[in-house]
Amino acid sequence: MLNAIQEDLRAVFDRDPAARSTLEVFLTCAGFQALLAHRLAHRLWRMRLRLFARLIAQAARWVTGVEIHPGARIGRGFFIDHGMGVVVGETSEIGDFVTLFQGVTLGGTGKEKGKRHPTLGNHVVVGSGAKVLGNIGIGDFVKIGANSVVLRSVPSNATVIGIPGRVIKSVGMRVPEETMDHANVPDPIMERFEAMERDMIELRKKLDNAGGGSRP
């Protein structure tokens, strides 16, 4: 568990420019505090000390505003930025080096039993207010835009935006690490308008050339 905490601490310094010292992170970073509590609660959960695990998770929720069920599985280098309102359900599985922004929900869609929460791959970024719901899979290097609602599985190296979430594929190319934040998401509607405008310009040029060539 110590190695996991070191990775989590390193993730804070790597992804939060406001982090200045280790002591400051321990005392003031709500996302990091919630994750520390979860590491302990999850260990107790696996030891079948379920009540104690839930009490720790509930106390962390009161203090930090972050609700992580002790049954959730979280990988290395996890980072919650401005964690108020983040909810992670019991059967959620989160890969390595994942970032969640404030207001994110990894939740279920009803009263189904068993695996009912999403599974996130590695290097996933989920923007502010986004909801990822149900037993779905989110691939590696996926970006989910702010306030999106994702109800279906997402392939690796893709971006999701909208309600319901629409997938914008990266055509087999890995998303560059420096763009892995929730601000750098494309606008598919504007891109389509721009593509239509380019096609119209090309069509006008062809019509003008055809008309000019037929003149005596």
DOROLUM-482286 format. One line per 8 residues: number of its first residue (from 1); their letters; for each residue x, y, z of N, C-alpha, C. Coordinates in nm, 2 decimals. Each point is the difference from the previous one (the first is absolute). Example, Ala and Ser with C-alpha at 12.3 -4.5 7.8 and 13.67 -1.06 7.14 Angstrom:
2
1> as> 1.32,-0.57,0.78,-0.09,0.12,0.00,0.09,0.12,0.00 | -0.04,0.11,-0.07,0.09,0.11,0.00,-0.08,0.11,0.08
end
This chain:
216
1> mlnaiqed> 0.08,-0.12,0.00,-0.08,0.12,0.00,0.09,0.13,0.00 | 0.11,-0.01,0.06,0.09,0.11,0.01,0.05,0.05,-0.14 | 0.03,-0.10,-0.09,0.04,0.03,-0.14,-0.12,0.07,-0.07 | -0.12,-0.05,0.02,-0.12,0.06,-0.06,-0.01,0.15,0.04 | 0.02,0.02,0.13,-0.02,0.14,0.05,0.11,0.09,-0.06 | 0.12,-0.05,-0.01,0.11,0.08,-0.07,-0.03,0.03,-0.14 | -0.06,-0.09,-0.07,-0.04,0.02,-0.14,-0.11,0.11,0.00 | -0.10,-0.01,0.09,-0.11,0.10,0.01,0.06,0.14,0.03
9> lravfdrd> 0.09,0.00,0.08,0.06,0.13,0.04,0.08,0.06,-0.12 | 0.07,-0.08,-0.07,0.07,0.04,-0.12,-0.10,0.05,-0.11 | -0.11,-0.06,-0.01,-0.10,0.04,-0.09,-0.06,0.14,0.03 | -0.01,0.03,0.12,-0.04,0.14,0.04,0.09,0.10,-0.05 | 0.13,-0.02,0.02,0.10,0.10,-0.04,0.01,0.00,-0.15 | -0.02,-0.11,-0.07,0.01,-0.01,-0.15,-0.12,0.08,-0.06 | -0.12,-0.01,0.06,-0.12,0.05,-0.07,-0.06,0.12,0.07 | 0.05,0.05,0.11,-0.06,0.11,0.07,0.11,0.11,0.02
17> paarstle> -0.01,0.11,-0.09,0.11,0.10,0.02,-0.01,0.08,0.13 | -0.11,-0.01,0.07,-0.02,0.07,0.13,0.07,-0.08,0.11 | 0.04,-0.12,-0.02,0.07,-0.08,0.11,0.14,0.05,0.02 | 0.03,0.04,0.12,0.14,0.06,0.03,0.08,-0.09,0.09 | -0.06,-0.07,0.09,0.08,-0.08,0.09,-0.08,-0.12,0.05 | 0.07,-0.10,0.04,-0.06,-0.13,0.04,-0.10,0.03,0.12 | 0.05,0.08,0.10,-0.08,0.03,0.11,-0.13,0.07,-0.04 | 0.01,0.09,-0.09,-0.12,0.07,-0.05,-0.10,-0.09,-0.06
25> vfltcagf> 0.05,-0.10,-0.08,-0.09,-0.09,-0.07,-0.07,-0.09,0.11 | 0.07,-0.05,0.10,-0.06,-0.08,0.10,-0.10,0.07,0.08 | 0.02,0.13,0.02,-0.09,0.08,0.09,-0.12,0.06,-0.08 | 0.02,0.03,-0.13,-0.10,0.09,-0.06,-0.06,-0.06,-0.13 | 0.06,-0.11,-0.05,-0.05,-0.05,-0.13,-0.11,-0.11,0.03 | -0.13,0.04,-0.02,-0.11,-0.08,0.03,0.00,-0.13,-0.08 | 0.04,0.00,-0.13,0.00,-0.12,-0.08,0.10,-0.10,0.05 | 0.12,0.05,0.04,0.10,-0.08,0.05,-0.04,-0.06,0.14
33> qallahrl> -0.06,0.08,0.08,-0.05,-0.05,0.13,-0.10,-0.11,-0.01 | -0.09,0.02,-0.10,-0.11,-0.10,-0.02,0.06,-0.13,-0.05 | 0.11,0.01,-0.08,0.06,-0.12,-0.06,0.08,-0.07,0.11 | 0.06,0.07,0.09,0.07,-0.06,0.12,-0.10,-0.08,0.08 | -0.12,0.06,0.03,-0.10,-0.07,0.07,-0.05,-0.12,-0.07 | -0.01,0.01,-0.13,-0.05,-0.11,-0.08,0.10,-0.12,0.00 | 0.13,0.03,-0.01,0.10,-0.11,0.00,-0.02,-0.08,0.13 | -0.02,0.07,0.11,-0.02,-0.07,0.13,-0.13,-0.07,0.00
41> ahrlwrmr> -0.11,0.06,-0.04,-0.13,-0.06,0.00,-0.01,-0.12,-0.09 | 0.07,0.01,-0.11,-0.01,-0.11,-0.10,0.07,-0.12,0.06 | 0.11,0.02,0.07,0.07,-0.11,0.06,-0.09,-0.07,0.11 | -0.07,0.08,0.08,-0.09,-0.05,0.10,-0.12,-0.08,-0.07 | -0.04,0.06,-0.11,-0.11,-0.06,-0.08,0.04,-0.14,-0.05 | 0.12,-0.02,-0.04,0.05,-0.13,-0.05,0.02,-0.09,0.11 | 0.02,0.05,0.12,0.02,-0.08,0.12,-0.14,-0.04,0.06 | -0.11,0.04,-0.07,-0.13,-0.02,0.05,-0.04,0.08,0.12
49> lrlfarli> 0.07,0.10,0.03,-0.04,0.09,0.11,-0.08,0.11,-0.07 | -0.11,-0.03,-0.05,-0.08,0.08,-0.08,-0.06,0.13,0.07 | -0.04,-0.02,0.12,-0.06,0.12,0.08,0.11,0.10,0.02 | 0.12,-0.04,0.05,0.11,0.09,0.02,0.04,0.07,-0.13 | 0.00,-0.07,-0.11,0.03,0.06,-0.13,-0.10,0.11,-0.04 | -0.13,-0.03,0.02,-0.10,0.09,-0.03,0.01,0.13,0.09 | 0.03,-0.02,0.12,0.01,0.11,0.10,0.11,0.09,-0.05 | 0.12,-0.05,-0.04,0.11,0.08,-0.04,-0.04,0.07,-0.13
57> aqaarwvt> -0.07,-0.06,-0.09,-0.04,0.06,-0.13,-0.10,0.11,0.03 | -0.09,-0.02,0.10,-0.10,0.10,0.03,0.07,0.12,0.06 | 0.10,-0.02,0.09,0.07,0.11,0.07,0.08,0.08,-0.11 | 0.06,-0.07,-0.09,0.07,0.07,-0.11,-0.09,0.09,-0.08 | -0.12,-0.06,-0.03,-0.10,0.08,-0.07,-0.04,0.13,0.07 | -0.02,-0.01,0.13,-0.03,0.12,0.08,0.11,0.11,-0.01 | 0.12,-0.05,0.01,0.12,0.09,0.01,0.03,0.06,-0.14 | 0.00,-0.09,-0.10,0.05,0.04,-0.13,-0.10,0.03,-0.11
65> gveihpga> -0.12,-0.04,0.02,-0.10,0.01,-0.11,0.01,-0.10,-0.11 | 0.09,-0.10,0.02,0.02,-0.10,-0.10,-0.05,-0.13,0.05 | -0.09,-0.07,-0.07,-0.06,-0.13,0.04,0.06,-0.11,-0.08 | 0.08,-0.08,0.06,0.06,-0.12,-0.07,-0.04,-0.12,0.08 | -0.08,-0.09,-0.06,-0.04,-0.12,0.07,0.13,-0.09,0.03 | 0.01,-0.05,0.12,0.12,-0.08,0.03,0.02,-0.12,-0.09 | -0.11,-0.05,-0.07,0.02,-0.11,-0.09,0.06,0.03,-0.13 | 0.01,0.13,-0.04,0.05,0.04,-0.13,0.15,-0.03,-0.01
73> rigrgffi> 0.04,-0.05,-0.11,0.14,-0.03,-0.03,0.07,0.12,-0.07 | 0.11,0.05,0.05,0.06,0.12,-0.06,0.15,-0.04,-0.02 | 0.05,0.03,-0.11,0.14,-0.03,-0.04,0.10,0.11,0.05 | 0.12,-0.01,-0.06,0.11,0.09,0.05,-0.02,0.14,-0.07 | 0.06,0.10,0.07,0.00,0.14,-0.05,-0.13,0.06,-0.03 | -0.10,-0.03,0.08,-0.13,0.06,-0.01,0.00,0.14,0.05 | -0.08,0.09,-0.07,0.00,0.14,0.04,-0.14,0.05,-0.01 | -0.05,0.07,0.11,-0.13,0.07,0.00,0.03,0.15,0.01
81> dhgmgvvv> -0.03,0.07,-0.10,0.02,0.15,0.00,-0.12,0.07,0.05 | 0.01,0.08,0.11,-0.11,0.07,0.06,-0.12,-0.10,0.02 | 0.02,-0.09,0.09,-0.09,-0.12,0.01,-0.14,0.02,0.04 | -0.04,0.11,0.04,-0.14,0.02,0.05,-0.10,-0.06,-0.10 | -0.09,-0.09,0.06,-0.11,-0.06,-0.08,0.04,-0.12,-0.08 | 0.12,-0.05,0.01,0.04,-0.12,-0.07,-0.06,-0.12,0.07 | -0.06,-0.09,-0.08,-0.06,-0.13,0.05,0.05,-0.12,-0.08 | 0.05,-0.10,0.07,0.06,-0.12,-0.06,-0.08,-0.11,0.06
89> getseigd> -0.07,-0.08,-0.08,-0.08,-0.11,0.05,0.07,-0.12,0.04 | -0.07,-0.09,0.06,0.06,-0.12,0.07,0.08,-0.09,-0.10 | -0.06,-0.03,-0.12,0.07,-0.09,-0.09,0.08,0.07,-0.11 | 0.02,0.13,0.02,0.09,0.07,-0.09,0.14,-0.06,0.00 | 0.06,0.00,-0.12,0.14,-0.04,-0.01,0.07,0.11,-0.08 | 0.11,0.05,0.06,0.07,0.11,-0.06,0.15,-0.04,-0.02 | 0.05,0.02,-0.12,0.13,-0.04,-0.04,0.11,0.10,0.06 | 0.12,-0.01,-0.06,0.11,0.08,0.05,0.00,0.14,-0.07
97> fvtlfqgv> 0.04,0.10,0.08,0.02,0.14,-0.05,-0.12,0.06,-0.06 | -0.11,-0.02,0.08,-0.13,0.06,-0.04,-0.02,0.13,0.07 | -0.07,0.09,-0.07,-0.03,0.13,0.06,-0.15,0.03,0.00 | -0.06,0.03,0.11,-0.14,0.04,0.01,0.00,0.15,0.05 | -0.09,0.08,-0.07,-0.02,0.13,0.05,-0.12,0.01,0.08 | -0.03,0.12,0.06,-0.11,0.02,0.09,-0.13,-0.04,-0.06 | -0.09,-0.06,0.09,-0.14,-0.03,-0.04,-0.01,-0.13,-0.09 | 0.10,-0.07,-0.01,-0.01,-0.13,-0.08,-0.07,-0.11,0.07
105> tlggtgke> -0.08,-0.07,-0.07,-0.07,-0.12,0.06,0.03,-0.12,-0.08 | 0.05,-0.10,0.07,0.02,-0.14,-0.06,-0.11,-0.08,0.07 | -0.12,-0.01,-0.06,-0.11,-0.05,0.06,-0.07,-0.11,-0.07 | -0.11,-0.05,0.06,-0.09,-0.10,-0.06,-0.12,0.06,-0.07 | -0.08,-0.09,-0.06,-0.11,0.05,-0.08,-0.14,-0.05,0.06 | 0.01,-0.07,0.11,-0.12,-0.06,0.06,0.03,-0.08,0.12 | -0.08,-0.10,0.02,0.01,-0.09,0.12,0.06,-0.14,-0.04 | 0.07,0.00,-0.11,0.06,-0.13,-0.05,0.10,-0.05,0.11
113> kgkrhptl> 0.02,-0.13,0.00,0.10,-0.06,0.09,0.13,-0.03,-0.07 | 0.10,-0.03,0.08,0.13,-0.04,-0.06,0.07,0.13,-0.05 | 0.08,-0.02,-0.10,0.08,0.11,-0.06,-0.10,0.10,-0.07 | -0.01,0.12,0.06,-0.09,0.10,-0.04,0.06,0.13,-0.02 | 0.13,0.02,0.01,0.06,0.12,-0.02,0.11,-0.01,-0.10 | 0.05,0.11,-0.05,0.09,0.00,-0.12,0.14,-0.05,0.04 | 0.07,-0.04,-0.11,0.14,-0.04,0.01,0.08,0.10,-0.08 | 0.10,0.07,0.06,0.08,0.10,-0.08,0.14,-0.06,-0.02
121> gnhvvvgs> 0.05,0.02,-0.12,0.13,-0.05,-0.03,0.11,0.09,0.05 | 0.12,0.00,-0.05,0.11,0.08,0.04,0.00,0.13,-0.07 | 0.05,0.11,0.07,0.02,0.13,-0.06,-0.13,0.06,-0.05 | -0.11,-0.02,0.07,-0.13,0.05,-0.03,-0.01,0.14,0.07 | -0.06,0.09,-0.07,-0.04,0.13,0.06,-0.15,0.03,-0.01 | -0.06,0.02,0.11,-0.15,0.03,0.01,-0.02,0.14,0.04 | -0.06,0.08,-0.08,-0.02,0.14,0.02,-0.10,0.04,0.11 | -0.01,0.12,0.04,-0.09,0.05,0.10,-0.14,-0.03,-0.02
129> gakvlgni> -0.07,-0.06,0.09,-0.14,-0.03,-0.01,-0.04,-0.11,-0.08 | 0.09,-0.08,-0.06,-0.03,-0.11,-0.09,-0.06,-0.11,0.08 | -0.09,-0.08,-0.06,-0.06,-0.12,0.06,0.03,-0.12,-0.09 | 0.06,-0.10,0.06,0.03,-0.12,-0.07,-0.08,-0.11,0.08 | -0.10,-0.06,-0.07,-0.10,-0.08,0.07,-0.01,-0.14,-0.06 | -0.01,-0.09,0.09,-0.03,-0.14,-0.03,0.12,-0.08,-0.02 | -0.02,-0.13,-0.02,0.11,-0.10,-0.02,0.06,0.01,-0.14 | 0.07,0.11,-0.03,0.06,0.03,-0.13,0.15,0.01,0.02
137> gigdfvki> 0.07,-0.02,-0.11,0.15,0.01,0.00,0.05,0.13,-0.07 | 0.09,0.07,0.06,0.06,0.12,-0.06,0.15,-0.04,-0.03 | 0.04,0.00,-0.12,0.13,-0.04,-0.04,0.11,0.09,0.04 | 0.13,-0.04,-0.03,0.11,0.08,0.04,0.01,0.13,-0.08 | 0.06,0.10,0.07,0.02,0.13,-0.07,-0.13,0.07,-0.05 | -0.10,-0.02,0.07,-0.13,0.06,-0.04,-0.02,0.13,0.08 | -0.05,0.10,-0.07,-0.04,0.13,0.06,-0.15,0.01,-0.01 | -0.06,0.04,0.12,-0.15,0.02,0.01,-0.02,0.14,0.03
145> gansvvlr> -0.07,0.07,-0.09,-0.02,0.15,0.02,-0.09,0.03,0.12 | 0.02,0.13,0.04,-0.08,0.04,0.12,-0.15,-0.01,-0.03 | -0.07,-0.04,0.10,-0.15,-0.02,0.00,-0.05,-0.10,-0.09 | 0.08,-0.08,-0.06,-0.04,-0.11,-0.09,-0.07,-0.11,0.09 | -0.09,-0.07,-0.07,-0.07,-0.12,0.07,0.03,-0.12,-0.09 | 0.08,-0.09,0.05,0.05,-0.11,-0.08,-0.07,-0.13,0.05 | -0.07,-0.06,-0.09,-0.09,-0.12,0.03,0.05,-0.12,-0.08 | 0.09,0.01,-0.09,0.05,-0.11,-0.08,0.15,-0.01,0.01
153> svpsnatv> 0.05,-0.12,-0.02,0.15,-0.02,0.00,0.07,0.09,-0.10 | 0.12,0.04,0.03,0.08,0.09,-0.08,0.13,-0.07,-0.04 | 0.04,0.00,-0.13,0.13,-0.07,-0.03,0.12,0.09,0.04 | 0.12,-0.06,0.00,0.12,0.07,0.04,0.02,0.12,-0.10 | 0.08,0.10,0.05,0.05,0.11,-0.09,-0.12,0.07,-0.06 | -0.10,0.03,0.08,-0.12,0.07,-0.05,-0.04,0.11,0.09 | -0.08,0.10,-0.05,-0.05,0.10,0.08,-0.15,-0.01,0.00 | -0.07,0.03,0.11,-0.14,-0.01,0.02,-0.05,0.14,0.04
161> igipgrvi> -0.11,0.05,-0.06,-0.06,0.12,0.04,-0.15,-0.01,-0.02 | -0.08,0.08,0.07,-0.14,0.01,-0.02,-0.09,-0.08,0.09 | -0.13,0.02,-0.02,-0.10,-0.08,0.08,-0.10,-0.05,-0.10 | -0.01,-0.13,-0.02,0.09,-0.10,0.05,0.14,0.01,-0.07 | 0.10,-0.06,0.06,0.14,0.02,-0.05,0.01,-0.05,-0.14 | 0.07,0.08,-0.08,0.03,-0.05,-0.14,0.15,-0.02,-0.01 | 0.04,-0.10,-0.06,0.14,-0.04,-0.01,0.06,0.06,-0.13 | 0.12,0.07,0.02,0.07,0.05,-0.11,0.13,-0.08,0.00
169> ksvgmrvp> 0.02,-0.08,-0.09,0.12,-0.09,-0.01,0.12,0.07,-0.04 | 0.12,-0.05,0.04,0.13,0.06,-0.04,0.06,-0.08,-0.11 | -0.08,-0.08,-0.06,0.04,-0.08,-0.12,0.13,-0.08,0.03 | 0.00,-0.07,0.11,0.11,-0.09,0.03,0.12,0.06,0.06 | 0.00,0.14,0.01,0.11,0.07,0.06,-0.01,0.03,0.14 | 0.10,-0.02,0.08,0.00,0.02,0.14,-0.01,0.15,0.03 | -0.09,0.04,0.09,-0.01,0.14,0.03,0.13,0.05,0.07 | 0.06,0.11,-0.04,0.12,0.05,0.06,-0.02,0.03,0.15
177> eetmdhan> 0.10,-0.03,0.08,-0.01,0.01,0.14,-0.02,0.15,0.04 | 0.06,0.09,-0.07,-0.01,0.14,0.04,-0.14,0.06,-0.02 | -0.09,-0.07,-0.08,-0.13,0.04,-0.02,-0.10,-0.07,0.09 | 0.04,-0.08,0.09,-0.09,-0.08,0.09,-0.06,0.09,0.11 | -0.08,0.09,-0.04,-0.08,0.08,0.10,-0.14,0.02,-0.06 | -0.09,0.05,0.08,-0.14,0.01,-0.05,-0.03,0.13,-0.07 | 0.10,0.08,-0.02,-0.02,0.12,-0.08,0.03,-0.02,-0.15 | 0.09,-0.09,-0.03,0.04,-0.02,-0.14,-0.09,-0.11,-0.06
185> vpdpimer> -0.12,0.03,-0.02,-0.09,-0.10,-0.07,-0.06,0.07,-0.12 | -0.01,-0.08,-0.11,-0.05,0.06,-0.13,-0.14,0.03,0.00 | -0.05,0.09,-0.09,-0.14,0.03,-0.02,-0.04,-0.06,-0.13 | -0.07,-0.12,0.00,-0.03,-0.07,-0.12,-0.10,0.08,-0.09 | -0.09,0.07,0.06,-0.10,0.08,-0.08,0.08,0.11,-0.08 | 0.09,0.07,0.07,0.07,0.10,-0.08,0.09,-0.06,-0.10 | 0.06,-0.11,0.03,0.09,-0.07,-0.10,-0.08,-0.04,-0.12 | -0.13,-0.04,0.01,-0.08,-0.04,-0.11,-0.04,0.12,-0.08
193> feamerdm> -0.03,0.11,0.06,-0.03,0.12,-0.07,0.12,0.05,-0.08 | 0.12,-0.01,0.06,0.12,0.04,-0.07,0.03,-0.09,-0.12 | -0.03,-0.13,0.02,0.02,-0.09,-0.11,-0.10,0.03,-0.12 | -0.12,0.03,0.04,-0.10,0.03,-0.10,0.04,0.13,-0.08 | 0.05,0.10,0.08,0.04,0.12,-0.07,0.12,-0.02,-0.09 | 0.09,-0.09,0.04,0.11,-0.03,-0.09,-0.05,-0.07,-0.13 | -0.09,-0.09,0.02,-0.06,-0.07,-0.12,-0.07,0.09,-0.09 | -0.08,0.10,0.05,-0.07,0.10,-0.08,0.10,0.09,-0.08
201> ielrkkld> 0.11,0.03,0.07,0.10,0.09,-0.07,0.06,-0.08,-0.12 | 0.03,-0.13,0.03,0.06,-0.08,-0.11,-0.10,-0.02,-0.11 | -0.13,-0.02,0.03,-0.10,-0.01,-0.10,-0.02,0.12,-0.08 | 0.01,0.12,0.06,-0.01,0.13,-0.07,0.11,0.01,-0.10 | 0.12,-0.03,0.05,0.12,0.01,-0.09,-0.02,-0.09,-0.12 | -0.05,-0.12,0.02,-0.02,-0.10,-0.12,-0.10,0.06,-0.09 | -0.11,0.05,0.05,-0.10,0.06,-0.08,0.05,0.12,-0.08 | 0.07,0.08,0.07,0.06,0.12,-0.07,0.09,-0.04,-0.11
209> nagggsrp> 0.09,-0.10,0.03,0.09,-0.05,-0.11,-0.07,-0.06,-0.11 | -0.10,-0.08,0.03,-0.08,-0.06,-0.11,-0.07,0.10,-0.08 | -0.06,0.10,0.06,-0.07,0.11,-0.07,0.10,0.08,-0.09 | 0.12,0.03,0.06,0.10,0.08,-0.08,0.05,-0.08,-0.12 | 0.01,-0.13,0.02,0.06,-0.08,-0.11,-0.10,-0.01,-0.12 | -0.13,0.02,0.02,-0.10,-0.02,-0.10,-0.02,0.13,-0.08 | 0.06,0.11,0.05,-0.03,0.13,-0.07,0.09,0.00,-0.13 | -0.06,0.06,-0.11,0.08,0.01,-0.13,0.12,0.10,0.01
end
